Amino acid sequence: AHVDSYGLTVLRLDPEHPEGLQVQLDSEWVDVPFIEDSFVLNVGACLSRWTNGLWKAAVHRVLLRPGRRLSLVSGAVRPNHDTLIEAIGPAASNGTSFPPIIM
């Protein structure tokens, strides 16, 4: 299980093999439901910091049953390696929950 470090990951599950992707909610693992013609948007640690925790980074994992595979197409939005990551805009107006970091 892990949290993506990126800003946002966009996933498209394969309709023929959509099972296996899970998120952790209140210490419980929950299957991400397959919805026809949709995308899964996964908030990463950078986006969570930029929004001062308003958008939560999802702890997730891939749990495959024997003989199955997870088929997906993904893309990620991430900052340059020397970017200062801190709460921005209205999210920073009442103080910040995270200290600034350099990616």
N, C-alpha and C positions, 0 to 999 in steps of 0.2 A: 504494500500500500504506500501511496505517496501523494504529495501535492505538487503540481506543476509549478515550476519557477517562473514561467512565462506570464505574459499579460492575459492572453486568451487563447484557448485551443478550441478549434471547431472540428467536430467529428461527424462523420456520416456513417452510420451503421449499415452493414450489408443486410438487406431484407431477407436473404437466404440463411444467414447466420448471425442474428442480432444479439444473441444472449452472451453473457459473460462480463459486461461492464457493470460495476457496482460502485455506489457512493456510500460513505459512512454518515449516518444521521443519528445523532444521540446515541453513539456507541453501538449502533446496529448497522449491519450491512444490508443495503437495499438495491435490488436490481434496477438498472436504468431501463425504463420501458421503451420498447420500440414503437415509434409513431411514424406511420407511412409518410414519405416526402418531407421529413424534418431533419434538423441538425441538432446535435448535442453541443451546447456551449459550456466549456469548462473554464471557470475563473481560476487564474493562477495567482501565485504569491505577489507578483508585481502589481496586478490590477487590484488585489485586496489592499495593498499598501496605498496605492494612488487614491482609492476611495475611502481610506481611513477605516477599513474593516466593514464598510457598508455592504460591499459585495464580498462574500466569504470565499476563500480558496477551498475547493472541495477535495477532501481526502478520498481517493478512489483507488480501485484495483481492477484487474482483469482476472476473473475466476472461471476457468474453462473446465468443462466436464471432459472425461477421457474421450479421445477421438474427435473432439470439436476444436474449432479455431475461431478466433475473433477476426472478422473481416471489416475493415473500416478504411476510410480515407480521412486524413487529418491535415490540418494546417495550423500554424501557431503564429501569434503576434507577440514579438518580444523586443525589448529595448536593446540598444547597442551595449556593449560590455562596459563602457565607461559612463553610463547614465546614472545620475542621482535619482534614487527612487524614494519619494516621500509623498505624503498626502498633498493633493492639489485642489484648487478651486474651493467651492463651498465645503467640501469634506474636511478641509484644514481649518475652517473658521473657528471651531471650538476646541482647538488643541489637537494633538495627534496621539494615536494609540501605538504607533510604531516609530522607532527612531529612524532617521534617514540612513540609507545605505547606498553604496556604489555597486552597481551590477557588474 
